[in-house]
């Protein structure tokens, strides 16, 4: 009933806004150039009024001079980016760049186009254009144009993990502080880079200062982006009531911005907090809203969090059919998100390599010019000239060969990075899944059994909280080392996320897999922890699914192994459970009865 009322209220408000915008399109008078400048100034601080001004200017398009027409087209393109219509925005902004007379407007359109290309996941084009824009930046004096590109550069470099570069551009924004906007815009991207690089691990005065700076100039989108970083830190610290207080108090403000990516982020974070606070129904509702707000742009961190939460809620409620469906979607979205992250990083490296190659080419041409000049200057010394030319040419060839070798090494290095977990060096989730699917297909052809084992460290969060992340990383590396000692060459081993690992054992039946899993569990329990300053031992719970009982489809094996792992966790941890349909059904029934007696 409440959702229906909210929907009706939204429809009424939308209709009122449309009528208001149409009325303004007729009523707003004044110099078109002044209206364009006013719309430009309001586009982020009062987006609804910005749209109204665009509607009014569209109705008076015949009054616009050619230069004003181009300015108007640029603002329309910017609006398309804000509303998520990236393909249309790219087309409109490219046309402005091609036709614009004003060099500052052309530069601003280039900056907005760079941002649109990145949001449309056209990363190679985005970084290529960013390099071109940054070369022109020192010659640009207009402060609004400089502010815009500095913000785009800081944003893009944060997305590919180049945090030092992002911080340098953010600091430039803060130092220039055009119209008191630098403290807000530069502060927001600086805080994002600091948070993602783990240099600020707790809410600090810097965060409130950034929120205040953005609030003072009406930049509520950026103020609420900063609040999402604070909410994430609260979640990591288990302060769920603080998360809900922070985000619920400002949710109406976020709704007014109409910015879909921010709405999706807010709802995903609130859903996690409500689950931890013991309100699964509210958590499920918000997770579904986060997915809805994401729209076509589903490969985001918010959608990954939302689908994982829906999967866990369904599993905890014993709805295994829904859990399987959400798990499949979660795995698909998670893989898409990780692929998107890899694509961003590879695009950045390719653009960087292309820039280096262009500079090397210029250097090579300069060297060739020097050779020609020397030839002309030493006309009477033909023999010496020829020798010098050969030496210089040989040097250029060596230089080009070294560059080609270095470029090839870089490509191989980043190819490996896209397949392996950065910390442990083993296969990441996408590469493990690809390898496991190939191995199962081979086993299917040769009628060989196989087992999938999921290994999850017990109470790993408490190790991080009590001893620090450095100790947690030490434990993960020790567990990987133990697993690698027990694995055979044909076994496939990967990190699925956090403290969870996956192992595929080809040519292995359920009993052999159980014995191997027990051997691994005992080896993990024997890991020496004193050298890391720990007073507790490490333990792990393992879930095993065999093809004989579960079929040879990887998603079925992973789901059954996860169910067995869940049973191992609920049965007391530090044990191995082999998936058995009858036992799992009995266990689910007991768990459901216990839930009814304890909480019903």
Secondary structure, DSSP 4 states (H G I P E B T S, - for coil): -HHHHHHHHHHHHHHHHHHHHHHHHHH--S-HHHHHHHHHHHTTTSHHHHHHHHHHHHHTGGG--HHHHHHHHHHHHHHHHHTT-HHHHHHHHHHHHHH-SSHHHHHHHHHHHHHHHHHTT-HHHHHHHHHHHHHHHTT---HHHHHHHHHHHHHHHHHTT-HHHHHHHHHHHHHH-GGG-HHHHHHHHHHHHHHHTTS--S--HHHHHHHHHHHHTT-HHHHHHHHHHHHHHHHHTT-HHHHHHHHHHHHHHHHHHT-HHHHHHHHHHHHHHHHHTT-HHHHHHHHHHHHHHHTT---SHHHHHHHHHHHHHHHHTT-HHHHHHHHHHHHHHHHHHHHHHHHHHHHHHHHHHHHHHHHHHHHHHHHHHHHHHHHHHTTT-HHHHHHHHHHHHHHHHHHHHHHHHHHHHHHHHHHHHTTB-TTT-SB-HHHHHHHHHHHHHHHHHTT--EEEEEEEETTHHHHHHHH-HHHHHHHHHHHHHHHHHH--TT-EEEEEETTEEEEEEES--HHHHHHHHHHHHHHHHT---GGGT-SS---EEEEEEEHHHH-S-HHHHHHHHHHHHHHHHHTTSSSEEE--HHHHHHHHHHHHHHHHHHH-
